[in-house]
Amino acid sequence: MAPEPRDEMRDYEGRGLLAGKRALITGGDSGIGRAVAIAFAKEGADVAIAYLSEHEDANHTKKLVEQADRRCVLLPGDLGDRDHCASVVEQAVGELGGLDVVVNNVAYQEPVNSLEELTDEQWEHTFAVNIHSYYRVTKAALPYLREGSAIINTSSVNGLRGNKTLIDYSATKGAINAFTYAMAQNLVEKGIRVNAVAPGPVWTPLIPATFPEEKVEKFGEQVPMKRAADPDEIAPSYVFFAAERLSSYYTGEVLAPIGGETLPG
């Protein structure tokens, strides 16, 4: 990618906000997931990252987490698969000795020009990865979460206002917002907070991998700030939601770092 995304949190200084915590981050090998994993580690958390098959990226993230003197467990495999979702939770708990924070962040997108172009196979795969995995990972993690635990879901501005070429993706992100609202209400009496981060355009490997070159060149120019965010700019939102010291009174919130765009409602 040119330029390379800033997703290593090089200038971030932790304050022990997550000392002793154990976190599972899906889609943690690169982009937002990598930045979150490193930020959590710098705040004192051990992390497990679930990812598809990008082993080089995942090992680079692991190296950076370990440079922060925290543990990093790598869990490759397809989170679109029902059984694998439960497996990554069990592996994370086994390796880390428990679980305090779940970050549902894995995502798939493939632009189309029309609904007619959108196949049943793509629709079902997008839902399997983007929302079914959130449900399955969260359900598998709940027996291990306790009062003070946090669940953070990655949504998108496209879940707030849609996107004409990301029809299935937008639908899943809208579902993530509703899932966040519902689960926040469902778990509030247990003291488990559930929130979401809904970024606008973010410069991650997903962008050049899924958009045509002409869109990649202008990616992010539509927002008032006239640029895409770097993952390093988004990761602190996850630290905020994960740390009780910062967000103990927040649940059922969707935080939208979207570069100055304002949305009605």
HURADA-V422648 format. One record per backbone hydrogen bond with DSSP energy under -0.5 kcal/mol. NH is the residue of the N-H (numbers start at 1). CO is the residue of the C=O. E is the energy in kcal/mol with one decimal. If there is no record, write none. Layout:
nh=NH co=CO e=E
nh=NH co=CO e=E
This chain:
nh=7 co=5 e=-1.1
nh=12 co=9 e=-1.2
nh=14 co=12 e=-0.5
nh=18 co=43 e=-2.0
nh=19 co=16 e=-1.3
nh=20 co=44 e=-1.6
nh=21 co=18 e=-2.3
nh=23 co=46 e=-2.6
nh=24 co=101 e=-2.4
nh=25 co=48 e=-3.0
nh=26 co=103 e=-2.6
nh=27 co=50 e=-2.2
nh=28 co=25 e=-0.6
nh=28 co=50 e=-1.5
nh=33 co=30 e=-0.9
nh=34 co=30 e=-1.0
nh=35 co=31 e=-2.2
nh=36 co=32 e=-2.6
nh=37 co=33 e=-2.4
nh=38 co=34 e=-2.4
nh=39 co=35 e=-2.5
nh=40 co=36 e=-3.0
nh=41 co=37 e=-2.1
nh=42 co=38 e=-2.6
nh=43 co=39 e=-1.2
nh=44 co=41 e=-1.7
nh=45 co=40 e=-2.5
nh=46 co=21 e=-2.3
nh=47 co=71 e=-2.4
nh=48 co=23 e=-2.5
nh=49 co=73 e=-2.9
nh=50 co=25 e=-2.3
nh=50 co=48 e=-0.5
nh=51 co=75 e=-1.6
nh=55 co=53 e=-2.0
nh=58 co=54 e=-2.5
nh=59 co=55 e=-2.6
nh=60 co=56 e=-1.7
nh=61 co=57 e=-2.2
nh=62 co=58 e=-2.5
nh=63 co=59 e=-2.2
nh=64 co=60 e=-1.9
nh=65 co=61 e=-2.4
nh=66 co=62 e=-2.7
nh=67 co=63 e=-1.6
nh=68 co=64 e=-0.6
nh=68 co=65 e=-1.1
nh=69 co=66 e=-1.8
nh=70 co=65 e=-1.3
nh=73 co=47 e=-2.2
nh=75 co=49 e=-2.7
nh=77 co=51 e=-1.5
nh=77 co=52 e=-1.3
nh=79 co=77 e=-0.7
nh=81 co=78 e=-1.6
nh=85 co=81 e=-1.4
nh=86 co=82 e=-1.0
nh=87 co=83 e=-1.9
nh=88 co=84 e=-2.5
nh=89 co=85 e=-1.2
nh=90 co=86 e=-2.2
nh=91 co=87 e=-2.7
nh=92 co=88 e=-2.5
nh=93 co=89 e=-2.7
nh=94 co=90 e=-2.4
nh=95 co=91 e=-2.6
nh=96 co=92 e=-2.8
nh=97 co=93 e=-2.0
nh=98 co=93 e=-0.5
nh=100 co=22 e=-3.1
nh=101 co=22 e=-2.1
nh=102 co=150 e=-2.3
nh=103 co=24 e=-3.2
nh=104 co=102 e=-0.6
nh=104 co=152 e=-2.1
nh=105 co=103 e=-0.9
nh=111 co=210 e=-0.5
nh=112 co=165 e=-2.3
nh=118 co=114 e=-0.8
nh=118 co=115 e=-0.6
nh=119 co=117 e=-0.7
nh=123 co=119 e=-2.5
nh=124 co=120 e=-2.6
nh=125 co=121 e=-2.2
nh=126 co=122 e=-2.9
nh=127 co=123 e=-2.0
nh=128 co=124 e=-2.2
nh=129 co=125 e=-2.3
nh=130 co=126 e=-2.8
nh=131 co=127 e=-1.8
nh=132 co=127 e=-3.0
nh=133 co=128 e=-1.0
nh=135 co=131 e=-2.2
nh=136 co=132 e=-2.7
nh=137 co=133 e=-3.0
nh=138 co=134 e=-2.1
nh=139 co=135 e=-2.4
nh=140 co=136 e=-2.2
nh=141 co=137 e=-1.8
nh=142 co=138 e=-1.7
nh=143 co=139 e=-0.5
nh=144 co=141 e=-2.1
nh=145 co=141 e=-0.8
nh=145 co=142 e=-0.9
nh=148 co=191 e=-2.7
nh=149 co=146 e=-2.6
nh=150 co=100 e=-2.0
nh=151 co=193 e=-2.8
nh=152 co=102 e=-3.0
nh=153 co=195 e=-2.5
nh=154 co=104 e=-2.7
nh=155 co=153 e=-0.8
nh=155 co=197 e=-3.1
nh=157 co=199 e=-2.6
nh=159 co=156 e=-1.6
nh=160 co=157 e=-1.3
nh=161 co=157 e=-1.8
nh=162 co=158 e=-1.5
nh=166 co=163 e=-1.0
nh=170 co=166 e=-2.8
nh=171 co=167 e=-1.9
nh=172 co=168 e=-2.0
nh=173 co=169 e=-2.1
nh=174 co=170 e=-2.3
nh=175 co=171 e=-1.8
nh=176 co=172 e=-2.0
nh=177 co=173 e=-1.7
nh=178 co=174 e=-2.0
nh=179 co=175 e=-2.8
nh=180 co=176 e=-2.5
nh=181 co=177 e=-2.4
nh=182 co=178 e=-2.6
nh=183 co=179 e=-2.7
nh=184 co=180 e=-2.1
nh=185 co=181 e=-1.6
nh=186 co=182 e=-2.2
nh=187 co=183 e=-2.2
nh=188 co=184 e=-0.8
nh=190 co=187 e=-1.1
nh=191 co=188 e=-1.3
nh=192 co=187 e=-1.6
nh=193 co=149 e=-2.0
nh=193 co=191 e=-0.6
nh=195 co=151 e=-2.4
nh=196 co=253 e=-2.7
nh=197 co=153 e=-2.4
nh=198 co=255 e=-3.5
nh=199 co=197 e=-0.5
nh=200 co=257 e=-2.2
nh=203 co=229 e=-3.2
nh=204 co=202 e=-1.3
nh=207 co=204 e=-1.8
nh=208 co=204 e=-0.6
nh=209 co=205 e=-1.2
nh=210 co=206 e=-0.8
nh=210 co=207 e=-1.1
nh=211 co=207 e=-2.4
nh=215 co=212 e=-0.9
nh=216 co=212 e=-2.0
nh=217 co=213 e=-2.1
nh=218 co=214 e=-0.7
nh=219 co=216 e=-1.1
nh=221 co=218 e=-2.1
nh=223 co=220 e=-1.3
nh=225 co=259 e=-1.7
nh=226 co=223 e=-2.3
nh=228 co=219 e=-0.5
nh=229 co=201 e=-2.8
nh=231 co=203 e=-0.5
nh=232 co=6 e=-2.3
nh=233 co=230 e=-1.9
nh=234 co=230 e=-0.6
nh=234 co=231 e=-1.3
nh=235 co=231 e=-2.2
nh=236 co=232 e=-0.5
nh=237 co=234 e=-1.8
nh=238 co=234 e=-0.6
nh=238 co=235 e=-1.2
nh=239 co=235 e=-1.6
nh=240 co=236 e=-2.4
nh=241 co=237 e=-1.8
nh=242 co=238 e=-2.1
nh=243 co=239 e=-2.1
nh=244 co=242 e=-0.7
nh=246 co=243 e=-1.2
nh=247 co=243 e=-2.1
nh=248 co=244 e=-1.3
nh=250 co=247 e=-2.0
nh=251 co=249 e=-0.6
nh=252 co=194 e=-3.4
nh=255 co=196 e=-2.7
nh=255 co=253 e=-0.5
nh=256 co=254 e=-0.5
nh=257 co=255 e=-0.7
nh=258 co=256 e=-1.2
nh=261 co=258 e=-1.2
